[in-house]
């Protein structure tokens, strides 16, 4: 069995992380609205390949608009990002420790440099065979990884645990993938309808229960 697991909202409390990150900016006089405006301005103006979001780049943008102590803000951001282990959901560790590292793949969607920093500083990377930050369809990446590692979906169960309905529904079209739609109450997409999935779960304990009881083949 090979298990592909999403990061944000499945393993990592992304909503609380973002709220706390904005809180660091607020301590330096940046309002929620100013944070949001500068964040989306960066996304709109960032067109070069590899030029992805990072709070330090956002600070440079804010410095042009407001009188802030960017050195002090940068230092506080570094301190904040240095240990993100508290944002890992409590059921994650017990789940991951029950499986071999060789069978676990972290597959996440987002801006590669910042996403990898979040994963690294959360302390969760060591549990996974491979960490993949993709910018396209996850199902395509899963198929590529299966080819790379010689994983036959005809003879071995391949599971995807993800919170975003779009990614789950695209994976469902691949009949060999078993899908778990994660609907944590803390998740950002928990209220979105996912029509095509094998199971809907609220945490990883429920995933484990299904894996133990379900006869996949």
C-alpha positions in Angstrom: 0.0 0.0 0.0 1.3 3.5 -0.9 -0.3 6.5 0.6 -0.2 10.0 -0.8 -1.2 12.6 1.8 -1.9 16.3 1.3 -0.2 18.8 3.7 -2.4 21.9 4.3 -5.6 21.1 6.2 -4.9 17.4 6.3 -1.6 17.4 8.3 -1.1 21.1 8.9 -3.6 23.5 10.5 -3.3 26.1 7.6 -6.0 28.4 8.8 -4.5 28.9 12.3 -1.0 29.2 10.7 -2.1 32.0 8.4 -4.0 33.8 11.2 -0.9 33.7 13.4 1.3 34.8 10.6 -0.9 37.8 10.0 -0.6 38.5 13.7 3.1 38.9 13.4 2.6 41.6 10.8 -0.1 43.3 12.9 2.4 43.7 15.8 4.4 45.9 13.4 1.5 48.1 12.5 0.2 46.3 9.4 -3.5 45.8 9.4 -5.3 42.7 8.1 -6.4 44.6 5.0 -2.9 45.9 4.3 -1.6 42.4 4.7 -4.2 41.0 2.3 -3.7 43.8 -0.3 0.1 43.3 -0.3 -0.2 39.5 -0.5 -2.5 39.6 -3.5 -0.4 42.4 -5.1 2.6 40.2 -4.9 0.8 37.2 -6.5 -0.5 39.4 -9.3 2.9 41.0 -10.0 5.0 37.8 -9.6 5.3 36.4 -13.1 8.9 35.1 -13.2 9.4 31.3 -13.0 10.5 30.4 -9.5 9.5 33.8 -8.1 7.1 32.5 -5.4 5.5 33.9 -2.3 7.7 34.4 0.8 6.8 36.7 3.7 10.2 38.4 3.4 9.3 39.4 -0.1 6.0 40.7 1.1 7.9 42.8 3.7 9.9 44.5 1.0 6.6 45.4 -0.8 5.1 46.8 2.4 8.3 48.8 3.1 7.6 50.7 -0.1 4.1 51.7 1.1 4.5 52.1 4.9 7.0 53.2 7.4 7.9 50.0 9.1 11.0 48.6 10.7 11.6 45.8 8.1 14.6 44.4 10.0 12.6 43.9 13.1 9.6 42.4 11.3 11.9 40.1 9.3 13.5 38.9 12.5 10.1 38.2 14.1 9.0 36.3 10.9 12.1 34.2 11.1 11.4 33.4 14.8 7.8 32.5 13.9 8.7 30.2 11.0 11.5 28.5 12.9 9.3 26.0 14.6 5.9 25.1 13.1 5.3 21.8 14.9 2.4 23.2 16.9 0.4 23.4 13.7 0.5 19.6 13.1 -2.9 18.1 13.9 -2.6 15.8 16.9 -3.8 12.6 15.1 -1.1 12.9 12.5 1.9 11.4 14.4 0.0 8.2 15.5 -1.1 7.6 11.9 2.2 8.1 10.2 4.1 5.9 12.7 2.0 2.9 11.8 3.3 2.9 8.3 6.7 2.4 6.7 8.4 5.6 5.6 8.8 3.9 2.2 5.0 3.8 1.8 4.3 7.4 2.6 4.4 10.3 0.1 3.6 13.9 1.0 2.1 15.6 -2.0 1.1 19.3 -1.6 0.0 22.1 -3.8 1.5 25.6 -3.4 4.5 27.9 -3.9 7.5 25.5 -3.8 10.0 27.5 -1.7 7.7 28.6 1.0 5.7 25.3 1.1 8.9 23.4 1.6 10.0 25.7 4.4 6.7 25.1 6.1 7.1 21.3 5.8 10.7 21.4 6.9 10.1 23.5 9.9 7.0 21.6 11.0 9.3 18.5 11.6 7.1 16.2 9.5 9.4 15.6 6.6 11.3 12.7 8.2 8.2 10.5 8.1 7.9 10.5 4.3 9.7 8.7 1.5 9.4 11.8 -0.7 8.0 15.3 -0.5 6.4 16.6 -3.7 5.3 20.2 -4.1 3.3 20.3 -7.4 1.7 23.2 -9.2 -0.6 21.1 -11.5 -2.9 18.2 -11.1 -2.0 15.9 -8.3 -3.2 12.8 -10.1 -0.6 13.5 -12.8 2.1 13.8 -10.2 1.0 10.6 -8.5 1.1 8.7 -11.7 4.7 10.0 -12.4 5.8 9.0 -8.9 4.3 5.5 -9.4 6.3 5.1 -12.6 9.4 6.4 -11.0 9.2 4.0 -8.0 7.9 1.1 -10.0 4.6 1.1 -8.1 2.0 -1.0 -10.0 -1.5 0.2 -9.3 -2.8 -3.1 -10.6 -1.1 -5.1 -7.8 -0.8 -2.5 -5.0 -3.3 -0.2 -3.3 -2.6 3.5 -3.9 -4.4 5.9 -1.7 -4.9 9.7 -1.8 -5.9 11.7 1.3 -6.8 15.3 0.3 -9.1 18.0 1.5 -9.7 19.7 -1.9 -12.7 18.3 -3.8 -11.2 19.2 -7.2 -8.1 17.1 -6.6 -10.1 14.2 -5.2 -12.5 14.2 -8.1 -9.7 14.3 -10.7 -8.1 11.3 -8.9 -11.4 9.5 -8.9 -11.4 9.4 -12.7 -8.3 7.1 -12.3 -10.1 4.0 -11.1 -7.0 2.6 -9.5 -6.7 5.4 -6.9 -8.6 5.0 -3.6 -9.6 8.5 -2.4 -10.3 9.9 1.0 -11.9 13.4 1.1 -10.7 15.0 4.4 -13.2 17.3 6.0 -11.7 18.5 9.2 -13.9 21.1 10.9 -10.8 23.3 11.0 -10.2 23.0 7.3 -10.6 25.8 4.8 -12.6 23.7 2.3 -14.6 21.5 4.7 -17.9 23.1 3.5 -17.2 22.4 -0.2 -19.1 19.5 -1.7 -17.1 16.6 -3.1 -19.3 14.4 -5.3 -16.9 11.8 -6.4 -14.8 10.1 -3.7 -14.5 6.7 -2.1 -14.8 7.9 1.5 -15.3 11.1 3.4 -13.5 11.4 6.7 -13.0 14.0 9.5 -9.5 12.9 10.6 -6.8 10.4 10.1 -8.2 8.1 12.8 -11.2 7.5 10.6 -8.9 6.8 7.6 -7.0 4.2 9.7 -10.3 2.6 10.7 -11.4 2.2 7.1 -8.0 0.9 6.0 -8.1 -1.8 8.7 -11.7 -2.8 8.0 -12.1 -2.4 4.3 -11.2 -5.2 2.0 -9.8 -3.2 -0.9 -9.5 -6.2 -3.2 
